[in-house]
């Protein structure tokens, strides 16, 4: 019921609900907001006090009414023991730090509190910054709402309510950062991860490092303590600018005098241009400051120039000269070339040469393409290593020359990259070419024309694939699970996945034995996208990364940008081991809460199998790599998803098909053996 002046009465309790001499917290939901009060019952009278103690913010409704020897009774703050009169809110001793009180009526049907009607929302600085985020195309924020980011969280809530943003509340901030990193790797655009001050912020660091070393844009938003307590070491105060200084290319405080829209715009611009991490720190008291009348949300219009930069002519000439002399060139593509494959494949077809990929580049060309040569390195195939060994020239696009990749320095090499710092990073390169990959690839094709007199290696590529596929078939025979064994080989798992995984799936792969087996045995369609923790190699990446991928497939729901249609509603598959999944297993509940259609294939060998192998290879005793696991399929089912446990090869296909058809999070737990690779 409301009065003519806009005041409203709100029922908060039954008349017999609160005994005399007691206090409780009551909540009023009004105009889309929740507000709590300390409802007291003292000497037959009800009173309503502001629930927040003015000193440290303690919840007075969780306190108690205590009496001294003189019979004087006071409501005591549960946090620091300060006293207030139970009905007037005034402290003893004549101090002026009393509690605001509100009118109360006791009616036949309950106890009511009278409140003023909510006026129009006053725009805050974080409202301006949140709107800037959506103006710049940020569609998702993943994180955890807490006491030092509540003002910012409310601004994000308003953007979500307006249909411009989706928020995903995760169970651990580390998962939010990994999900945002995967989102950036997949799309080239940043998602944001949100945390409180102190431990929430530090929990983001691993995922932020994953984004930085793999060149993915990411936006980290962290709360901070009030400005007035900076320095002395307040609760959960950490020097966050210093903590993020090594990982974030852009890290700044939002201060009262900041140009708040511009600050957020600069952060997102930096993340996009440098494919790196940006970080903004929000002191608690700044988040709710009223925006000035002239404050505007920033937009990207006119702020980013086209990136299609051609290489210098002398570099292009040198590359063309080397390719013209080559009879058996090989193209190698890394993750940095993921948005440029159409031109690279066309160039390979002109040169009639193999296209090999780094492990991070797996799936950029379909393994059934006549020029596809498979994956190089420790997680690769003998097909790729054969052609690298037999070539007379390497043309490398967007690869970092990591020691795990194993690109030989012994062959004449052309390296093309948009980032000059990545060129010749580990050793000298015969022809370093600094230019945008797609543009450079097109110019090489034009300059070569019909003059390239290379050997047609495609028949040899087909022959090498036949040899490797015959070997994979023989390895399928190593699986004895249908003959009484209770463990399925990795070769069998990825043979089934090759046949059943949707051709346009986004596949998030964790770190461990499962990773090596995936690289070796799974054959990609060319339309699939593969996400992994590349340079950082962080165990635990897989399942949170699938959450980030799922967010990308739903970005079209909050953005009119046609860019997002390429990801819309694509299937998401996670591949992990039991060790990696255990790092963030509780995020299954996040997937259930938001109805995420994630198909998860988990290889459970009850050990950190990759580490066991390294111990054996180094002639160490295998030590402390065994794991004690629950029935993981049953756990997923208990969370509200679909869990299926598989112990026989003959059960794989049906289990994977059921999981793919399930309209929510589904896990196929495959009992495997680290020795059955």
C-alpha positions as CSV (number, residue, x, y, z in Angstrom):
1,X,0.0,0.0,0.0
2,X,1.3,3.5,-0.8
3,X,0.4,7.0,0.4
4,X,-0.3,10.1,-1.6
5,X,3.3,11.3,-1.1
6,X,4.8,8.2,-2.5
7,X,5.5,6.5,0.9
8,X,4.8,2.8,1.0
9,X,4.2,0.3,3.8
10,X,5.9,-3.1,3.5
11,X,5.0,-6.2,5.5
12,X,8.1,-7.7,7.1
13,X,7.0,-10.1,9.8
14,X,4.1,-11.9,11.5
15,X,3.0,-10.4,14.8
16,X,4.1,-13.4,16.8
17,X,7.3,-14.1,14.9
18,X,9.7,-12.1,17.0
19,X,9.8,-12.6,20.8
20,X,10.2,-9.6,23.2
21,X,13.9,-8.8,23.7
22,X,15.0,-10.1,20.3
23,X,16.2,-8.6,17.0
24,X,16.2,-10.1,13.5
25,X,17.1,-9.0,10.0
26,X,14.2,-8.3,7.6
27,X,14.3,-7.6,3.9
28,X,12.2,-5.3,1.8
29,X,12.1,-5.7,-2.0
30,X,11.1,-2.5,-3.6
31,X,11.6,-1.0,-7.1
32,X,14.0,-3.7,-8.1
33,X,16.2,-3.2,-5.0
34,X,16.6,-5.2,-1.8
35,X,17.1,-3.4,1.5
36,X,17.6,-4.9,5.0
37,X,16.6,-3.6,8.4
38,X,17.1,-4.6,12.0
39,X,13.6,-5.3,13.4
40,X,13.6,-5.1,17.2
41,X,10.9,-6.1,19.7
42,X,11.7,-4.5,23.1
43,X,9.3,-3.9,26.0
44,X,6.3,-4.7,23.8
45,X,7.3,-2.2,21.1
46,X,8.5,-2.9,17.6
47,X,11.1,-0.7,15.9
48,X,12.9,-0.8,12.6
49,X,16.5,0.4,12.4
50,X,18.9,0.7,9.5
51,X,20.7,-2.6,9.5
52,X,24.1,-1.2,8.8
53,X,26.2,0.0,11.7
54,X,27.8,3.4,10.8
55,X,31.3,2.3,11.9
56,X,32.2,-0.8,10.1
57,X,29.0,-1.7,8.4
58,X,28.1,-4.5,10.8
59,X,24.7,-6.2,10.3
60,X,22.8,-5.1,13.4
61,X,20.0,-7.6,12.8
62,X,22.5,-10.3,13.6
63,X,23.3,-8.7,17.0
64,X,21.6,-9.1,20.3
65,X,19.7,-7.0,22.9
66,X,21.8,-7.2,26.1
67,X,21.1,-5.7,29.5
68,X,23.6,-4.5,32.1
69,X,23.4,-4.7,35.9
70,X,21.5,-1.4,36.0
71,X,18.7,-2.8,33.8
72,X,19.7,-0.7,30.8
73,X,19.3,-2.7,27.6
74,X,21.0,-2.0,24.3
75,X,21.2,-3.5,20.8
76,X,24.9,-4.5,20.4
77,X,26.6,-4.5,17.0
78,X,27.9,-8.1,16.3
79,X,31.1,-6.8,14.7
80,X,32.6,-4.4,17.2
81,X,30.3,-4.3,20.2
82,X,29.0,-0.7,19.9
83,X,25.6,-0.2,21.6
84,X,22.4,1.4,20.4
85,X,19.0,1.8,22.1
86,X,16.7,-1.0,20.7
87,X,13.9,1.4,19.6
88,X,15.4,4.9,19.2
89,X,18.8,3.8,17.7
90,X,20.6,6.3,19.9
91,X,23.9,5.3,21.5
92,X,24.6,5.7,25.2
93,X,26.8,8.5,26.4
94,X,25.3,11.3,24.2
95,X,27.3,10.4,21.1
96,X,25.9,11.5,17.7
97,X,26.6,8.3,15.7
98,X,23.1,6.9,16.1
99,X,21.1,4.7,13.7
100,X,18.3,5.9,11.4
101,X,14.9,4.5,12.4
102,X,11.8,3.9,10.3
103,X,8.1,4.1,11.1
104,X,6.5,0.8,12.1
105,X,2.9,-0.3,12.4
106,X,1.6,-3.5,13.9
107,X,-1.6,-4.7,12.2
108,X,-3.7,-7.8,12.5
109,X,-1.9,-9.5,9.6
110,X,1.7,-8.5,10.6
111,X,4.4,-5.9,11.2
112,X,4.8,-3.2,8.6
113,X,7.7,-0.7,7.9
114,X,7.0,2.6,6.1
115,X,9.5,3.7,3.4
116,X,9.7,6.5,1.0
117,X,9.1,5.5,-2.7
118,X,12.3,5.2,-4.7
119,X,13.1,8.2,-6.9
120,X,14.7,8.0,-10.3
121,X,18.1,6.3,-10.3
122,X,21.0,8.7,-10.2
123,X,23.7,7.8,-12.7
124,X,26.9,6.7,-11.1
125,X,30.5,6.7,-12.5
126,X,30.3,2.9,-12.7
127,X,27.0,3.2,-14.7
128,X,29.0,5.3,-17.2
129,X,31.9,2.7,-17.3
130,X,29.5,-0.3,-17.6
131,X,27.8,1.4,-20.6
132,X,31.2,2.1,-22.1
133,X,31.9,-1.6,-21.9
134,X,28.8,-2.5,-23.9
135,X,29.4,0.3,-26.3
136,X,32.8,-1.2,-27.1
137,X,31.2,-4.6,-27.7
138,X,31.8,-6.4,-24.3
139,X,29.0,-8.9,-24.1
140,X,30.0,-11.0,-21.1
141,X,31.2,-10.6,-17.6
142,X,32.1,-13.6,-15.5
143,X,32.9,-13.4,-11.8
144,X,31.9,-13.2,-8.2
145,X,29.9,-10.4,-6.7
146,X,31.3,-9.4,-3.2
147,X,31.4,-6.7,-0.7
148,X,34.1,-4.5,-2.4
149,X,32.5,-4.5,-5.9
150,X,28.8,-4.1,-5.1
151,X,28.5,-0.6,-6.7
152,X,30.1,-1.8,-9.9
153,X,28.1,-5.0,-9.8
154,X,24.9,-3.0,-9.6
155,X,26.0,-1.0,-12.7
156,X,26.6,-4.3,-14.6
157,X,23.2,-5.5,-13.4
158,X,21.6,-2.5,-15.1
159,X,23.3,-3.3,-18.3
160,X,22.1,-6.9,-18.1
161,X,18.6,-5.7,-17.4
162,X,18.7,-3.5,-20.4
163,X,19.6,-6.5,-22.6
164,X,23.1,-5.3,-23.5
165,X,25.2,-7.7,-21.3
166,X,25.2,-11.3,-19.9
167,X,26.6,-11.9,-16.5
168,X,27.8,-15.4,-15.4
169,X,28.3,-15.9,-11.7
170,X,31.1,-18.5,-11.2
171,X,32.2,-20.5,-8.1
172,X,35.8,-19.5,-8.2
173,X,37.4,-16.4,-9.7
174,X,40.2,-18.4,-11.3
175,X,37.5,-20.1,-13.5
176,X,36.2,-16.6,-14.5
177,X,39.7,-15.6,-15.7
178,X,40.2,-18.8,-17.6
179,X,36.8,-18.5,-19.2
180,X,37.5,-14.9,-20.2
181,X,40.9,-15.9,-21.6
182,X,39.3,-18.7,-23.7
183,X,36.6,-16.2,-24.9
184,X,39.4,-13.9,-26.1
185,X,41.3,-16.7,-27.8
186,X,38.2,-17.8,-29.7
187,X,36.8,-14.5,-30.8
188,X,39.7,-11.9,-30.6
189,X,37.4,-9.8,-28.4
190,X,37.6,-9.4,-24.6
191,X,35.2,-10.7,-22.0
192,X,35.5,-9.3,-18.5
193,X,36.2,-11.1,-15.3
194,X,35.0,-9.5,-12.0
195,X,36.4,-10.0,-8.5
196,X,36.5,-8.4,-5.1
197,X,39.7,-6.9,-3.5
198,X,42.3,-9.0,-1.9
199,X,41.9,-12.8,-2.5
200,X,39.3,-12.4,-5.2
201,X,41.7,-10.3,-7.3
202,X,44.7,-12.5,-6.8
203,X,42.6,-15.6,-7.8
204,X,42.3,-14.0,-11.3
205,X,46.0,-13.8,-11.9
206,X,46.6,-17.3,-13.4
207,X,43.9,-16.9,-16.0
208,X,45.1,-13.4,-16.8
209,X,48.6,-14.8,-17.4
210,X,47.1,-17.5,-19.6
211,X,45.5,-14.7,-21.7
212,X,48.7,-12.6,-21.8
213,X,51.1,-15.3,-22.9
214,X,48.7,-16.6,-25.6
215,X,47.9,-13.1,-26.8
216,X,44.2,-13.0,-26.0
217,X,42.4,-9.8,-25.0
218,X,40.9,-9.8,-21.5
219,X,39.4,-7.2,-19.2
220,X,39.9,-7.7,-15.4
221,X,37.7,-5.7,-13.0
222,X,38.6,-5.7,-9.3
223,X,37.2,-4.1,-6.3
224,X,39.3,-2.3,-3.7
225,X,39.0,-1.0,-0.2
226,X,37.8,2.6,0.4
227,X,40.3,5.3,-0.5
228,X,40.4,6.6,3.1
229,X,42.1,3.4,4.3
230,X,44.6,3.0,1.5
231,X,48.0,2.2,2.9
232,X,47.8,1.1,6.5
233,X,46.8,-2.4,5.6
234,X,43.0,-2.5,5.9
235,X,41.1,-5.8,5.6
236,X,41.6,-7.4,2.2
237,X,43.7,-4.4,1.0
238,X,46.5,-5.5,-1.3
239,X,48.5,-3.3,-3.7
240,X,46.5,-4.5,-6.7
241,X,48.2,-2.2,-9.2
242,X,51.5,-3.7,-8.3
243,X,50.1,-7.2,-8.2
244,X,48.8,-6.9,-11.8
245,X,51.7,-4.8,-13.1
246,X,53.5,-7.7,-14.7
247,X,50.5,-9.3,-16.3
248,X,48.4,-6.4,-17.3
249,X,49.6,-4.1,-20.1
250,X,47.0,-1.5,-18.9
251,X,46.3,-1.2,-15.1
252,X,44.8,1.9,-13.6
253,X,42.7,3.0,-10.6
254,X,39.3,4.5,-11.1
255,X,39.5,7.7,-9.0
256,X,36.8,10.4,-8.2
257,X,38.4,12.8,-10.8
258,X,38.9,10.2,-13.5
259,X,37.3,10.6,-16.9
260,X,35.4,7.4,-16.3
261,X,34.1,6.6,-19.7
262,X,37.4,7.4,-21.3
263,X,39.3,5.3,-18.8
264,X,37.2,2.2,-19.5
265,X,37.4,2.9,-23.3
266,X,41.2,3.1,-23.0
267,X,41.3,-0.2,-21.2
268,X,39.3,-2.1,-23.8
269,X,41.2,-0.4,-26.7
270,X,44.5,-1.5,-25.2
271,X,43.2,-5.1,-24.8
272,X,42.1,-5.2,-28.4
273,X,45.1,-3.5,-30.0
274,X,47.7,-5.4,-28.1
275,X,45.8,-8.7,-27.6
276,X,46.6,-8.4,-24.0
277,X,45.2,-7.9,-20.5
278,X,43.7,-4.7,-19.2
279,X,42.9,-4.1,-15.5
280,X,40.8,-1.5,-13.7
281,X,40.7,-1.1,-9.9
282,X,37.5,0.2,-8.4
283,X,37.8,1.6,-4.8
284,X,34.6,0.8,-2.9
285,X,33.6,4.4,-2.3
286,X,34.3,5.5,-5.9
287,X,31.9,3.0,-7.4
288,X,28.7,4.8,-6.2
289,X,29.8,8.4,-6.9
290,X,27.3,10.4,-8.9
291,X,28.4,11.0,-12.4
292,X,28.8,14.6,-13.4
293,X,26.2,16.1,-15.7
294,X,28.6,16.1,-18.7
295,X,29.8,12.5,-18.1
296,X,29.3,10.3,-21.2
297,X,29.9,6.7,-21.9
298,X,32.8,6.3,-24.4
299,X,32.4,4.5,-27.8
300,X,34.9,2.9,-30.2
301,X,34.0,5.2,-33.1
302,X,37.1,6.6,-34.6
303,X,39.4,5.0,-32.0
304,X,40.8,2.0,-33.8
305,X,42.5,2.2,-37.2
306,X,42.3,-0.7,-39.7
307,X,45.0,-3.3,-39.0
308,X,45.6,-4.4,-42.6
309,X,49.2,-3.3,-42.8
310,X,51.4,-4.6,-45.6
311,X,55.1,-5.6,-45.0
312,X,58.0,-3.5,-46.3
313,X,58.8,-4.2,-49.9
314,X,62.3,-5.5,-49.3
315,X,60.9,-8.2,-46.9
316,X,58.3,-9.2,-49.4
317,X,60.9,-9.4,-52.2
318,X,63.2,-11.6,-50.1
319,X,60.3,-14.0,-49.2
320,X,59.2,-14.3,-52.8
321,X,62.8,-15.0,-54.0
322,X,63.2,-17.8,-51.4
323,X,59.9,-19.4,-52.3
324,X,60.7,-19.3,-56.0
325,X,63.9,-21.2,-55.4
326,X,62.1,-23.8,-53.3
327,X,61.0,-27.2,-54.6
328,X,59.5,-28.6,-51.4
329,X,58.2,-25.7,-49.2
330,X,56.2,-26.3,-46.1
331,X,53.8,-23.9,-44.5
332,X,53.5,-23.8,-40.7
333,X,50.6,-22.0,-39.0
334,X,50.3,-21.1,-35.4
335,X,47.4,-19.7,-33.2
336,X,48.3,-16.2,-34.4
337,X,47.0,-17.1,-37.9
338,X,43.6,-18.4,-36.7
339,X,41.7,-15.6,-38.5
340,X,43.6,-15.8,-41.7
341,X,43.3,-19.4,-42.9
342,X,41.4,-18.8,-46.1
343,X,44.3,-17.0,-47.7
344,X,46.9,-19.4,-46.3
345,X,45.1,-22.5,-47.6
346,X,44.8,-20.8,-51.0
347,X,48.5,-20.2,-51.0
348,X,49.2,-23.8,-50.0
349,X,47.1,-25.0,-52.9
350,X,49.0,-22.8,-55.3
351,X,52.3,-24.1,-53.9
352,X,51.0,-27.7,-53.7
353,X,52.6,-28.0,-50.3
354,X,51.7,-29.3,-46.9
355,X,50.2,-27.0,-44.2
356,X,51.5,-28.1,-40.7
357,X,50.2,-26.6,-37.5
358,X,51.5,-26.0,-34.1
359,X,49.5,-27.6,-31.3
360,X,47.8,-24.3,-30.5
361,X,46.9,-24.1,-34.2
362,X,45.4,-27.6,-34.4
363,X,42.2,-27.6,-36.4
364,X,42.9,-24.5,-38.4
365,X,43.0,-26.7,-41.5
366,X,40.9,-29.9,-41.7
367,X,42.9,-33.1,-41.5
368,X,41.0,-34.4,-44.5
369,X,42.2,-31.5,-46.7
370,X,44.7,-32.6,-49.4
371,X,47.3,-30.1,-48.1
372,X,46.9,-30.9,-44.4
373,X,50.0,-32.2,-42.8
374,X,48.9,-32.5,-39.1
375,X,50.4,-31.2,-35.9
376,X,54.1,-30.7,-35.1
377,X,55.9,-31.3,-31.9
378,X,55.4,-33.3,-28.7
379,X,51.6,-33.5,-29.2
380,X,51.9,-34.1,-32.9
381,X,51.9,-36.8,-35.6
382,X,54.6,-38.4,-37.7
383,X,53.0,-36.9,-40.8
384,X,54.0,-33.4,-39.8
385,X,57.5,-34.3,-38.7
386,X,58.2,-36.1,-41.9
387,X,57.4,-33.1,-44.1
388,X,59.3,-30.7,-42.0
389,X,62.4,-33.0,-42.2
390,X,62.0,-33.4,-46.0
391,X,61.4,-29.7,-46.9
392,X,63.8,-27.2,-48.3
393,X,62.0,-24.0,-47.0
394,X,59.6,-23.2,-44.1
395,X,57.0,-20.4,-44.5
396,X,55.7,-19.8,-40.9
397,X,52.6,-17.7,-40.1
398,X,51.7,-16.6,-36.6
399,X,53.8,-19.2,-34.7
400,X,56.0,-18.5,-31.8
401,X,58.7,-21.2,-32.3
402,X,58.1,-22.6,-28.8
403,X,60.4,-25.5,-27.8
404,X,57.3,-27.7,-27.5
405,X,56.4,-27.1,-31.1
406,X,59.8,-28.2,-32.4
407,X,60.1,-26.1,-35.6
408,X,63.6,-26.8,-36.8
409,X,66.0,-23.8,-37.1
410,X,68.1,-25.8,-39.7
411,X,65.9,-25.1,-42.7
412,X,65.7,-21.8,-44.6
413,X,62.8,-20.0,-43.0
414,X,60.4,-17.1,-43.7
415,X,58.5,-15.9,-40.6
416,X,55.5,-13.7,-41.0
417,X,53.9,-12.1,-37.9
418,X,51.8,-9.0,-37.0
419,X,53.8,-8.6,-33.8
420,X,57.4,-7.6,-34.4
421,X,58.4,-8.8,-31.0
422,X,57.5,-12.4,-32.0
423,X,59.8,-12.5,-35.0
424,X,63.1,-14.2,-34.5
425,X,62.3,-14.5,-30.8
426,X,64.5,-17.6,-30.2
427,X,66.9,-17.6,-33.1
428,X,67.8,-15.8,-36.2
429,X,65.4,-16.0,-39.2
430,X,66.5,-16.0,-42.8
431,X,63.6,-13.8,-43.9
432,X,61.7,-12.0,-41.1
433,X,58.5,-10.4,-42.4
434,X,56.6,-7.9,-40.3
435,X,53.1,-7.4,-41.5
436,X,49.5,-8.4,-41.0
437,X,49.2,-12.1,-41.9
438,X,46.2,-12.0,-44.2
439,X,47.6,-9.1,-46.2
440,X,51.0,-10.6,-46.4
441,X,49.7,-14.0,-47.5
442,X,47.7,-12.3,-50.3
443,X,50.6,-10.3,-51.5
444,X,52.8,-13.4,-51.6
445,X,50.2,-15.2,-53.7
446,X,50.0,-12.3,-56.1
447,X,53.8,-11.9,-56.5
448,X,54.3,-15.7,-57.0
449,X,51.6,-15.9,-59.7
450,X,52.2,-19.0,-61.7
451,X,56.0,-18.8,-61.3
452,X,56.3,-21.2,-58.4
453,X,57.8,-24.5,-59.7
454,X,57.3,-26.6,-56.6
455,X,56.9,-30.3,-56.4
456,X,53.3,-31.4,-56.0
457,X,53.5,-32.9,-52.5
458,X,49.8,-33.8,-52.2
459,X,50.1,-37.4,-53.3
460,X,52.9,-37.9,-50.7
461,X,50.7,-36.2,-48.1
462,X,47.9,-38.7,-48.8
463,X,50.4,-41.6,-48.6
464,X,51.8,-40.4,-45.2
465,X,48.3,-40.1,-43.8
466,X,47.5,-43.7,-44.9
467,X,50.6,-44.9,-43.1
468,X,49.6,-43.0,-39.9
469,X,46.0,-44.0,-40.0
470,X,46.9,-47.7,-40.4
471,X,49.1,-47.3,-37.3
472,X,46.2,-45.7,-35.4
473,X,44.0,-48.6,-36.3
474,X,46.6,-51.1,-35.0
475,X,46.7,-49.1,-31.8
476,X,43.0,-49.5,-31.4
477,X,43.7,-53.2,-31.0
478,X,45.7,-52.4,-27.8
479,X,42.4,-51.7,-26.1
480,X,41.2,-54.7,-24.2
481,X,38.3,-53.1,-22.4
482,X,35.7,-55.3,-24.1
483,X,37.6,-58.4,-23.2
484,X,37.4,-58.0,-19.4
485,X,39.7,-55.0,-18.8
486,X,38.0,-52.0,-17.2
487,X,40.1,-49.3,-18.8
488,X,39.7,-47.7,-22.3
489,X,42.7,-46.6,-24.4
490,X,43.1,-43.0,-25.5
491,X,43.3,-44.1,-29.1
492,X,39.8,-45.5,-28.8
493,X,38.4,-42.4,-27.1
494,X,39.7,-40.0,-29.8
495,X,38.8,-42.4,-32.6
496,X,35.2,-42.2,-31.4
497,X,35.3,-38.4,-30.9
498,X,36.7,-37.9,-34.4
499,X,33.7,-39.7,-35.8
500,X,31.1,-38.2,-33.5
501,X,32.2,-34.6,-32.6
502,X,30.1,-32.0,-34.5
503,X,32.0,-30.6,-37.4
504,X,31.6,-27.0,-36.2
505,X,32.2,-27.7,-32.5
506,X,34.4,-25.5,-30.3
507,X,36.7,-27.8,-28.4
508,X,38.3,-26.7,-25.1
509,X,41.2,-29.0,-24.2
510,X,42.9,-29.2,-20.8
511,X,46.5,-29.9,-19.9
512,X,47.8,-33.4,-19.2
513,X,47.8,-36.9,-20.8
514,X,44.5,-36.1,-22.5
515,X,46.1,-33.2,-24.3
516,X,48.9,-35.2,-25.9
517,X,46.4,-38.0,-26.9
518,X,44.0,-35.4,-28.4
519,X,46.8,-33.8,-30.5
520,X,48.0,-37.2,-31.7
521,X,44.8,-39.1,-32.4
522,X,41.9,-36.6,-33.0
523,X,41.4,-35.6,-36.6
524,X,39.9,-32.1,-36.9
525,X,37.3,-31.1,-39.5
526,X,38.7,-27.6,-40.2
527,X,35.5,-25.9,-39.1
528,X,36.1,-26.8,-35.5
529,X,37.9,-24.3,-33.1
530,X,40.4,-25.7,-30.6
531,X,41.1,-23.8,-27.4
532,X,44.0,-24.7,-25.0
533,X,46.3,-23.2,-22.4
534,X,49.3,-22.9,-24.8
535,X,52.4,-21.1,-23.5
536,X,51.3,-21.2,-19.8
537,X,50.2,-24.9,-20.0
538,X,47.9,-24.5,-17.0
539,X,46.1,-27.6,-15.7
540,X,42.4,-26.8,-15.0
541,X,41.9,-24.7,-18.1
542,X,39.5,-27.1,-19.9
543,X,36.2,-26.8,-18.2
544,X,36.2,-23.1,-17.5
545,X,37.4,-22.5,-21.1
546,X,34.3,-24.4,-22.3
547,X,32.2,-22.0,-20.2
548,X,33.9,-19.1,-21.9
549,X,33.3,-20.7,-25.3
550,X,29.6,-21.2,-24.4
551,X,29.4,-17.4,-23.6
552,X,30.7,-16.6,-27.1
553,X,28.1,-18.8,-28.7
554,X,25.4,-16.7,-26.9
555,X,26.9,-13.2,-27.5
556,X,24.5,-12.6,-30.4
557,X,21.7,-12.6,-27.8
558,X,22.9,-9.2,-26.4
559,X,24.6,-7.7,-29.4
560,X,23.4,-6.6,-32.8
561,X,26.9,-7.0,-34.2
562,X,26.8,-9.4,-37.1
563,X,30.3,-10.6,-36.0
564,X,28.7,-12.8,-33.3
565,X,26.7,-14.8,-35.8
566,X,29.7,-16.9,-36.7
567,X,29.7,-18.4,-33.2
568,X,26.0,-18.5,-32.6
569,X,24.8,-21.7,-31.0
570,X,27.8,-23.8,-32.0
571,X,28.3,-27.0,-30.0
572,X,30.8,-26.7,-27.1
573,X,33.0,-29.8,-26.1
574,X,35.4,-29.9,-23.2
575,X,38.1,-32.6,-23.0
576,X,39.9,-33.0,-19.7
577,X,41.6,-35.5,-17.5
578,X,40.6,-36.2,-13.9
579,X,43.5,-34.1,-12.6
580,X,42.5,-31.0,-14.6
581,X,38.8,-31.3,-14.0
582,X,39.4,-31.5,-10.2
583,X,40.8,-28.0,-10.2
584,X,37.4,-26.5,-11.0
585,X,34.9,-29.3,-10.7
586,X,32.4,-27.2,-8.8
587,X,31.9,-25.1,-12.0
588,X,29.6,-27.9,-13.2
589,X,27.1,-26.1,-11.0
590,X,27.7,-22.9,-12.9
591,X,27.0,-24.7,-16.1
592,X,23.8,-26.2,-14.7
593,X,22.6,-22.8,-13.3
594,X,22.9,-21.1,-16.7
595,X,21.7,-24.1,-18.8
596,X,25.1,-24.4,-20.6
597,X,25.0,-27.0,-23.3
598,X,28.6,-28.3,-22.7
599,X,29.5,-31.9,-23.6
600,X,32.5,-33.0,-21.5
601,X,34.6,-36.0,-22.2
602,X,36.8,-36.8,-19.2
603,X,39.6,-39.4,-19.2
604,X,39.9,-40.7,-15.7
605,X,43.1,-42.6,-15.0
606,X,43.3,-41.9,-11.3
607,X,46.6,-40.2,-11.6
608,X,48.5,-37.2,-13.0
609,X,49.5,-39.4,-15.9
610,X,51.7,-36.9,-17.7
611,X,53.8,-36.4,-14.6
612,X,54.1,-40.1,-14.0
613,X,55.5,-40.5,-17.5
614,X,58.0,-37.6,-16.9
615,X,59.1,-39.3,-13.7
616,X,59.7,-42.6,-15.5
617,X,61.4,-40.9,-18.4
618,X,63.8,-39.1,-16.1
619,X,64.4,-42.4,-14.2
620,X,62.8,-41.0,-11.1
621,X,60.6,-43.0,-8.8
622,X,56.9,-42.4,-9.6
623,X,55.8,-40.5,-6.5
624,X,52.7,-38.5,-5.4
625,X,50.9,-38.6,-8.8
626,X,48.1,-40.9,-7.8
627,X,44.6,-39.4,-7.3
628,X,41.6,-40.4,-5.3
629,X,38.4,-39.6,-7.2
630,X,34.7,-39.9,-6.6
631,X,32.4,-41.3,-9.1
632,X,32.6,-38.3,-11.3
633,X,29.6,-39.2,-13.5
634,X,27.5,-39.5,-10.4
635,X,28.7,-36.2,-9.1
636,X,27.7,-34.4,-12.4
637,X,24.3,-36.1,-12.2
638,X,23.9,-34.9,-8.6
639,X,24.6,-31.4,-9.7
640,X,21.7,-31.5,-12.2
641,X,23.6,-32.5,-15.3
642,X,24.0,-35.8,-17.1
643,X,26.8,-38.0,-16.0
644,X,27.7,-41.3,-17.9
645,X,30.5,-43.6,-16.8
646,X,32.2,-45.7,-19.5
647,X,34.5,-48.6,-18.9
648,X,34.4,-50.4,-22.3
649,X,35.2,-49.3,-25.8
650,X,31.9,-50.6,-27.0
651,X,30.1,-48.1,-24.7
652,X,31.8,-45.0,-26.1
653,X,29.7,-44.2,-29.1
654,X,26.4,-44.4,-27.3
655,X,27.6,-42.4,-24.4
656,X,29.0,-39.6,-26.5
657,X,25.9,-39.5,-28.6
658,X,23.7,-39.3,-25.5
659,X,25.9,-36.5,-24.1
660,X,25.8,-34.5,-27.3
661,X,22.0,-34.8,-27.5
662,X,21.5,-33.7,-23.9
663,X,20.3,-30.1,-23.7
664,X,22.6,-29.1,-20.8
665,X,26.0,-29.9,-19.2
666,X,26.8,-33.6,-19.8
667,X,30.0,-35.5,-18.8
668,X,31.2,-38.8,-20.2
669,X,33.6,-40.2,-17.7
670,X,35.9,-42.7,-19.5
671,X,37.8,-45.0,-17.2
672,X,41.2,-45.0,-18.9
673,X,44.8,-46.0,-18.3
674,X,47.8,-43.7,-18.6
675,X,49.8,-46.5,-20.2
676,X,47.1,-47.1,-23.0
677,X,48.0,-44.2,-25.3
